[in-house]
């Protein structure tokens, strides 16, 4: 039995009807389940074990239109060896809060049994509505604290850290903290809803404390876990999958993973790193949709520059001269490949599908047009950083 009585409602109805009972949330994720009476099927077993069913099966179930139901109805689950079910919508104050399920093999429930089911669904609605209100109040309080935790005012950050500790959300054992930043570009109202739903989906299955803040185009997640055990990949995978299933084709989502910090007062650093990493993922597609701070090489330095300074720094005279003599971009492409392979002539030639003699000829032309020597470390550093700055500047201009 849970503190708010949802499990008690489920167990009481199951005992009265001698049938297994389950309640899911609106996304078909298990909230409470009774013991079985020999009427379970593979779908019910999977739901109890995983607290949810597969996304494809969820779509099939919701495809029956149950989100619009106001009275119980029968649903045939499109899965092998599954049994028919009675679905009673769980509502309160006009809000759909979930579904109550009975496995009904032959649609043999008597009217009084269906009435008991409706009554149980109504009582569950009151419980879930109360839970929703409490959750929203708690979430609003936590969001306000989190916003202060990453403010530019150090005194505000210190106070926010104290307030968050007073919430007793984190275990007493030593923990580390990490921020994941989720950034959406090119979205609309649908993508804003998709973002919030995706972040909720990403953190809900984890066992560790995770607090979130979200607005229309970006969200961030604060994790508190044992050092070295932040479950980044599973969370990222769930967020990306959920967002792509809900958002329109024009929306792009990326995730930046910030550095791990030991104190709440330092979360502001992880927050900044997370969104710099997310910016890298947006500007440099080769990085992929998930960018991790600490794995971005020179971009971790370059992206700290204000945009105007970065655009100005990207105007490297040697590269400008090279572009004037390279209208088709062949020499620029060659130089990028050469640096990306640490000056290895063989691997660069293989990547470009040219003979090594051709590559040497191109490199000589690059030295002639730029006035730089690829045998000098400072010259290579200037050209290499110039190429990175040039790529970032082009991405900024394209997006603006």
N, C-alpha and C positions, 0 to 999 in steps of 0.2 A: 504494500500500500504506500503510495506517495504522500507527501505532506499535504497536497491540495485535494486528494481524494479521487483522482482520475483512475488509479488502479483499482480502488475499491468499487467504483461504478462498473468497471469491466468485469471484475471477479463476481460481483453480485448478479449481474445479468447472465453470465456464463453458468453460474450455479443454478439459477432459476430455470434456464432453458435447456441445460445440459448440452450446450454447444459452445465451441470455442469462440471467443470474441476478441476483436482487435480494433484499435483506434489509430488511424493515420492522420498526419497533418495534411494540408491541402496539396503538398507535393508528393503524397503517398510515401511518407517516411514514418516509420512506426513510432508511436508515442507510448502505447500500453498494450499488453496482450495477456489474455488469461491462459490457464492451463488448457491442454487439449483433451478432448473426449473421444479420441479415435477418429476424428473427422478432419484432421489436418491433411493438407496436400503439399506438394513440393514448393509451391509459391509461398504458402504460409510459413513453412520451415525456413525458407531463404529469408523472408522478411524478418522473422524473429532473430535469426543468426546475424544478419547484416544490418538490421534496422532499416532496411529499404529494399526495393526490388530494382531491376535493371532499368536504365533510362528508356530503352525501347518499350519495355512492358508498361512503364509508367505512362508513356504517351498513348499506348493502346487503351489503357484503363480510362485515362482522362478523355479519350476520344469518344466514350459513351455519353459525354455531356453531363457527367455527374456533378460538375461544378455549378450547374444551374438548377439542380434538383432541390426541392423543398420538402419532399416526402420520400420514404424508402422506396427502393426499386431493385430489381434483380439485374445482375451483371454477370456475363460469361467471360471469364478470364481467358485470353487467347494464349494459353501456354499448355504444353503437353502434360497430361494427367492432372490438370487443374479441375476444381469443382466449382459449380455456380455459387454465387454469393448474393446475400441481401446487403445492399449498401444504404445506410441511413446517413444523410448529410448532418454534420454537427454544426449548428449555427447558433448565434446569439446576437441580438441587436442588429440583425440584417447581415452580419459578417459570416462568411464561410470560414470555419476554423478547423475543419477536418472531416473525416468520414469514419463511421462505425461500421464494422464488417462482421457478418455472420456467414459461416459456410452453410449453405442451404442446398443440399444435394438434389432435392426433388421439389423445391419450392413448396414445402409442406408446412411452413409456419402458419399457425392459426392466427386469426385476427387479434386475439388478446396478446399473443406473443409478439406480433408486429407492433402493437400498441406499447408493450413493455420496452421494445427496442427503441421506439420513438422517444419514450420518456427518458430512457438512459442517454440517448443522443442529446436531448435537451439539457439534461443535467451536466453532461460532459461539456456542452457548449458554454454553460455558466463558468465551469472550472477553467476552460481554456481562455475565455474572455478575461477572467480575472488574471490569469497568468500573462495574457498579452498586455494588459494595462500595466502590471508590475514590471514586465520586461521593458516596455517602452519608457517607463519612468527611469528604470535603472540604466537603460541604454543612453537616454538623454543626459543623465548625470555623468556617466562615464565618458561620453563624447565631449562634454564640456571640459572635463579634467584633461582628456587627451589633447585637446586643442591647446590648452595652456601648457601642457608638457613639452610642446614643440614650438612655443612662442619665442620671439626674439628677446623677451624680457627674462633675464636670469632669475630674478626674484619670483616671477610668476611660475617659472619651471620648477624651482625648489618647492614652492607651495603645492603645486600640482602633484609632485612626487610624494609629498607627505599625505596629501588627500587620497592618492591612489593606494598608498600603503594602509591607510586607515580603513579602506574598503575590505581588507583581508582577503583579497582575491588570489594572492600568490602564496605558494607554500613557503614554510619557514626555511626549508633547505635552500642552499645557495643556488641561485638561478642566474641565467643570462637573459638578455632581452634582444630582440631583433625586430626590425620593421620591414614589412613587405608593402611596397607601393604599387597600386594598380592604376594605370592611366589609360583613359579612353580618348580616341581622337576620331573626329568625323562622325560623331553619333548624333542621335536625336532623342526625343522623349522615351522611345522604346529602349534605346541603349542605356539611358539613365536607370530605368527600372531593371534592365538586365544586369547592370553593374552591381546594384545592391543585392540582387538575388544571387549572383555569382559569388560574391564575397561571402554571403551567408552560407552558401553551399560549400565553399572552400574550407571554412573554419569549423563547421558544425560537427564533422566526424572526428575531429582531433580530441585527444585526451588532455591536452595542455591548455592553460589559460590563454585565450585570444580575445582581445578587444578590438573593435573596429570603429572607424570613422568614414563616412561616405558622403559625397555630394554628387552633382550631376555627371561630372567627367572624371573624377578620381576618388580613390578610396585608399585607406591604409590600415594595416593590421599590425597590432603589437602582440608579439608572442612572449611568453615567459616559460622557459623550459630549462631542462638540465643542459649545461654547456655541451655543445657538439651534437645535440639531438633535436634541433629545430626541423620539423617535418616540411621542408620547403617544397620538394618535388610533388608529393601527393596533393598538397594544397594548391600549388600552381596548376597542376593538371585539372583539378576539379573546377577551379575558377575559369580557366580557359575553355573547358568543354561546356560548362553551363552558359557562359556568356555567348559563345558562338551559336548555341542552340536557341537563344532567345533574341539576340540583337539582329539588326538589319545588316545587309551585306556591306553597307558603306562604313560601318564602324570597325575600328581597329583597337585591340586591347593589348597592352604589354604589361609586364610585371617586373619591378625592380626589387632586388633583395638587398637590404642594407647590411652594414657590418654588425657584428655581435658586440654588445656593450654589457658591462657588469652592473651598472647602476641606473636607476630610473632617471636620475638627473642627466644622464648621457644619452638618453633615447633620442634627443634632438639630433645627434650626430648620425645615428642609424637612419633616422627619418630623412635627413638630407641626402645621405648616400643612396637610399632606396630610390628617391625620385630622380637623382642624377643618373642612376643605373637605368631607370625606366626611360629617361630621355635618350640615353644611348641606344636602347632598343628601338625607339622610334626613329632615330636619325640614322642608324647603321643597321639596315635589315639583316646583314650577315650575322649579327649577334644572335638573332632569334627573338622569340616573344618573351623570353625570361632572361634578364640580365642580372648577374651577381656582382656586387661590389667586391673588389679584390681580384676579379678575373677579367677586368676590362682594359688592362694595359695602359697605354698613353691616354686613352679617353678619360680616365679618372682624373687626370690633371687638366686636360683641355676643356672638359665640360664644366670645370669650376670657373672658367673665365666668363665674365658677362658677355652677352651675345654681341654687343657692339665691339668689344675688344677682340672677340674671337674673329669676327668678320674682318676687322682691320688687320689682325695678325695673319690671316689667311692670304693676304696679298704679298706673297713672297716674290721678289723681283726675278730670281733665278727661274722659278716655275712659270712666271708670266712670260719670260723670254722663251722658255721651252714651248709653251703653248702657241706662241706666234709662229714658230717653225714646225709645228706639229698639228696641222688643221684637222687631221683625222684621229688624233689622240693615241696613235700607236706608241709613241715614245713615252707618254704619260703612263699608259697601261703597262709597258715594259718595266718602267721604273718602279711602279707599285708592286708588280710581281717579284721583281728583284729584291726589294726590301722585305716583302712578306716571306720570302724564303731565305732571309738572312744572308743575302749575297751569294747563295749557292747557284752557280751558273748552270749546272746540269739539271737540277730540279726546275729552275726557272725556264730553261729552254723546253723542257718536257711539258710544262704547264702551257706555255705559249705555242707549242707545236712548231717550233722553229729549230733550225740547226744552230749549234753553239757558235759557229762563225757569224751567223746572222745576228745572234744576241750580242756578241762582242762588238759588232759593227754599230748596233743601236746604242749600246752603252757609250761607245766613243762619241757618237753624235750628241748624246745627252750631255757629256762633259763639255763638248765644244759649244753647245748652245747655252748652257748654264754658267759656264766658267768655273764649275766646281769639279773636284776630283773625287771619284768614288773610292779611292784608296785612302782618303783622309777622313778620320772619324767625325770631326766637326762638320765637314761638308755633308757627309751622309746623314748626320743627325738633323741638320737644317732642312735638307730635302725631304727626309722621311716625315718629320713633324709638319713640314709644309704641306705634304700630300694629305696627311690626316686632317689638318686644319681646313684645307681646300674641300675635302669631302664633307666635313661638318658644315662648312659655310654653304655649300651647294644644297645640302639637305634643309638647312634653316630657310634659305631663300625659297626653295620649292614649297615648303609647308606654309610660308607666309604669303 
